[in-house]
Amino acid sequence: MFPFYENNGEKCKIIKFNSLTFPEHIHSHIEYKMLKSGQLHVIVSGKEYLMKEGDFCAIFPYYPHNVYTNKEEKNSGFNLIAPASYAGSYYRQITNLTPVSPIIPAEQVHPDIRYIMERLENRHANYIDEKLAAVMTELITGRILQCLPMEKNTYKDSYDLTYLLIDYITKNYLENLTLDSLSKTFGVGKSHLSYIFSNRLGTNFRDFLNSFRISKSCELLISTTQTITEVLLASGFDSPRTFNRVFKKFYGMTPNEYRFSASKMTASN
């Protein structure tokens, strides 16, 4: 499997979870996780960690990560997902440094972190006031940097280019993008671009592009009544055959089957 790009938009989100399992993905946001009960397996850049009740987890932008809960386990908690810019005065640190381990054990979680996260959780909404969210995220980030041992971000040399590549692709995914065209756009050799995708994002260029296009198609399949042809064209694909093949690679079903499954789930709720 390869990580998909999760488009979290430009706002802060508070997401509650129970018995959480989520596939490997990357995004440009900060992700902070508080576990209220049980235990949760967290994998960041291929390294696995175990969160226990009361633990806190910090995942910085562009690090491939996934979580899972074993069948015999249960857990509950919530995520704060915020734009990296909300780190405020600590933005440079979170791009230059990375935690040796992303987990802060319960007994070492700073009281300010726990207090702010609990206040955010109690708002009972996915989206909160953005100015307040930015202030709170900056405060949490500052405390995290005090609690977690840090090491130099070994990806730093490619960090800025990684950001530019992701930003460019997510804004131009409807175009006929290739490694050749990206190489010309950024003035960087194709081999170096391939290295960034492989070693920084844990995937290759084509799979990264397709993962973003498929995520856009899923949004359209669920939220619109557009035909499959209209959806595939609006997602950057140029033929039904390619769209169906790539979609099935990611979801194990056709776009029509996905739409039907999503509509049944919505109706049951």
Secondary structure, DSSP 8 states (H G I E B T S, - for coil): ---EE---TTS-EEEEEES--EEEEE-SEEEEEEEEEEEEEEEETTEEEEEETT-EEEE-TT--EEEE--TT--EEEEEEEEEGGGGGGGHHHHHHEEESSSEE-GGGS-HHHHHHHHHHHTT-SS---HHHHHHHHHHHHHHHHHHS-EEE-TTHHHHHHHHHHHHHHHHSTTS---HHHHHHHHT--HHHHHHIIIIISSS-HHHHHHHHHHHHHHHHHHH----HHHHHHHTT---HHHHHHHHHHHHSS-HHHHHHHHHHHHHH-
